[in-house]
Amino acid sequence: MTVLRWMRSIMAKEKNPECVKRGRSSKQKGARGERELAAKFNEVFGDQAYRGRQFHGGTDSPDIVTKLPGVHVECKRTEALSIYTAMQQSVEDSKHSDGSSDIPVVCHRRNGKDWLFIAKLEDIPKLAKIITDFIGGEPDGSSSST
């Protein structure tokens, strides 16, 4: 952020202190959304998901830490979502320092609506295998007992 932009943001906050509250409120809503999504993952997958470390982006700090191997979850709890921007953030944050990356997904929910699980179409086969292996069943829903 340039000094000029920083000064403008400070002046805007002095003129309108409500913008500071909206920022704090938005962060609190995001944190609530992450806890809510972790609980939903636990319900749906029998997972032990929890809210990740939030001080910086990257593979070591996803929004939601799950037991689904190789999946990076980006949580968006907002009324208006730019889906491609959210997916790009998940893609960038899913990259490892060795050049590999996890499968990026975005989970989104509006007020009064169900959670959506958004992934790239080409990642669906890999995700299906990861989820099937995690749940311990076959793709048709039956469990393997051989």
C-alpha positions in Angstrom: 0.0 0.0 0.0 1.4 3.3 -0.9 1.7 6.1 1.6 -0.9 8.2 -0.2 -3.4 5.3 -0.2 -2.7 4.7 3.5 -3.2 8.4 4.3 -6.5 8.4 2.4 -7.7 5.3 4.3 -6.9 7.0 7.6 -8.7 10.2 6.6 -11.7 8.1 5.4 -11.9 6.4 8.8 -11.7 9.7 10.6 -14.6 11.0 8.5 -16.7 7.8 8.8 -15.9 5.7 11.9 -18.6 3.3 10.8 -16.2 1.9 8.2 -14.0 0.6 11.0 -17.0 -1.2 12.6 -17.9 -2.7 9.2 -14.4 -4.0 8.8 -14.4 -5.6 12.3 -18.0 -6.9 11.8 -17.0 -8.4 8.5 -14.0 -10.2 10.0 -16.2 -11.5 12.8 -18.7 -12.8 10.3 -15.9 -14.5 8.4 -14.6 -16.1 11.6 -18.2 -17.3 12.5 -18.5 -18.6 8.9 -15.3 -20.6 9.3 -16.4 -22.2 12.6 -19.8 -22.9 11.1 -18.2 -24.5 8.0 -15.9 -26.6 10.1 -18.9 -27.9 12.0 -20.7 -28.7 8.7 -17.6 -30.6 7.5 -17.7 -32.6 10.7 -21.4 -33.4 10.2 -21.1 -34.3 6.6 -17.8 -36.1 6.5 -17.4 -37.2 10.1 -14.2 -35.1 9.9 -12.4 -33.3 12.7 -12.3 -30.0 10.8 -11.4 -26.8 12.6 -10.7 -23.2 11.8 -7.1 -22.7 10.5 -4.5 -20.1 11.4 -5.6 -16.8 10.0 -2.6 -14.6 10.1 -1.4 -15.3 6.5 -2.5 -17.2 3.4 -0.9 -20.4 2.1 -1.1 -24.1 2.4 -0.1 -24.0 6.0 -3.1 -21.8 6.9 -6.2 -22.7 5.1 -9.5 -21.3 6.3 -10.6 -24.7 7.4 -8.2 -27.5 8.3 -9.7 -30.9 7.4 -8.6 -34.5 7.3 -9.3 -34.6 3.5 -5.7 -35.1 2.2 -4.6 -32.7 -0.6 -7.7 -30.4 -0.4 -7.4 -26.7 0.3 -10.6 -25.1 1.6 -11.4 -21.4 1.2 -14.4 -20.3 3.2 -16.6 -17.4 2.0 -19.5 -16.3 4.2 -20.8 -13.3 2.2 -23.9 -12.1 0.4 -22.1 -11.2 -2.8 -19.3 -13.5 -4.0 -17.0 -13.0 -6.9 -16.6 -16.7 -7.6 -13.5 -16.5 -9.8 -11.7 -14.1 -7.4 -12.5 -16.5 -4.6 -11.3 -19.5 -6.6 -8.1 -17.7 -7.6 -7.4 -17.0 -3.9 -7.9 -20.7 -3.2 -5.6 -21.6 -6.1 -2.8 -19.3 -4.9 -3.1 -20.4 -1.3 -3.1 -24.1 -2.2 0.4 -23.9 -3.7 3.3 -25.5 -1.8 6.9 -24.2 -1.8 8.0 -27.3 -3.7 5.8 -26.5 -6.7 3.1 -29.0 -5.9 -0.4 -27.9 -4.8 -3.5 -29.1 -3.1 -6.9 -29.2 -4.9 -8.5 -25.7 -4.4 -12.1 -25.5 -3.3 -14.3 -22.7 -2.2 -17.2 -23.1 0.2 -19.8 -20.3 0.1 -22.9 -19.5 2.0 -25.3 -16.5 2.0 -27.6 -15.7 4.9 -30.4 -18.2 5.1 -29.0 -20.5 2.4 -27.1 -23.8 2.3 -23.4 -24.2 2.0 -22.1 -24.6 -1.6 -18.9 -26.6 -2.4 -17.3 -25.2 -5.5 -14.4 -26.8 -7.4 -12.9 -26.8 -10.8 -14.5 -29.4 -13.1 -11.2 -31.0 -13.9 -10.6 -31.6 -10.2 -13.9 -33.5 -9.6 -12.5 -37.0 -10.3 -9.6 -36.5 -7.9 -12.0 -35.0 -5.3 -14.4 -37.9 -5.7 -11.6 -40.4 -5.0 -10.3 -38.4 -2.0 -13.8 -38.2 -0.5 -14.6 -41.8 -1.3 -11.3 -43.0 0.3 -11.9 -40.8 3.3 -15.4 -42.0 3.9 -14.2 -45.6 3.3 -16.9 -46.6 0.8 -17.3 -47.2 -2.9 -18.4 -44.4 -5.3 -21.9 -45.9 -5.4 -22.2 -45.3 -1.6 -21.7 -48.9 -0.5 -18.8 -49.8 1.8 -16.1 -52.2 0.7 -16.1 -55.4 2.7 -13.6 -57.6 0.9 
